[in-house]
Amino acid sequence: MTIPEFQQSKRQGKKLIVVTAYDALYLRAADAAARALALERAELLLERALALSSSPADRAEAREQRIHFLTNLGRFAEAYAEGRT
């Protein structure tokens, strides 16, 4: 939808359904935090991404990223447990 289309819909009083992918934003932020070695922040962002995941595919992606994160930290038991959920 373009801005003029949005403005026209607003003038006409049409209701809009908006879908946002917050989980994807949190996953990107977690990746950036991990690369900057802000590991506690990365872990919190991964947990938030998982909580916001709205589909099985989104949850699987968040869990996969968390498994890699935990494995990279040598937290193998937690990574394994994450994969079992």
N, C-alpha and C positions, 0 to 999 in steps of 0.2 A: 504494500500500500504506500502510495506517495503522500507527501505532506498535503498537497491540495485535496486529494481524495479523503484524507483524514479530516481536514477542515470541513469539507462538504458533509461528510457523515455526521460530524458534530453539530453543524448547523441544522441538519435534518433530524436531529435527535435520535439517530440510530445508535443502538448499543453495540459495542465492539467486544469481542472476545480476544484477549491477549494471552499468548503463551510465552512464558519466559523459561529459559534454561539455566536457572541459577546453579544447578549442580555442575554444569559444564564450566561456568565461570569459577566456581570454587575449585574444581579440579585443575584448571590452569593456574590459579593463584597458588595452590598447594605445590604444583610443580615448580613454579618460580621461587617459592619460599625454600623448597628443598635444595634447589640449585644455589641459593644464596646462603645455605647452611643455617637457615632459620628453622631448625628441625621441629621445635615445639609448635611453632606457628603452622608449619606444613601439616603436622599431625592433626591439629585442630581443624584446619581447612578440609582435610580429607574426611574427617568425621562429619563435618557440616555437609559436604557434598553427598555423602552417603545418606544422611538424614533427608536431604532435599530430593533425592532421586525419585522420580515418579514412575519409572517403568523398570521392568526386569533388566532390560539391556543397559539402562543408565546405572542401576545398582551393580551390575556385573562389571561395568567399566570402572566405577568408583572402587569396588572391592579389588579389582586387578591392580589399580594404581596403588592402593594401600598395601597390597601384598608385596609389590616391588619395593615400596618405601621401607617396609619392615625388614625385608630381606637384605636390602642395602645397608641397613643398620645392624645387621647380624641378629635380629630378633626373630629367629627362625620359628620358634614355638608359636609366637603370636601370628606370624605370617601363615603358618599351617592352620591355626585355628580360624583365621579369617577365611581361608579357602574352604573350610568345612562348613561354614554358615550359609 
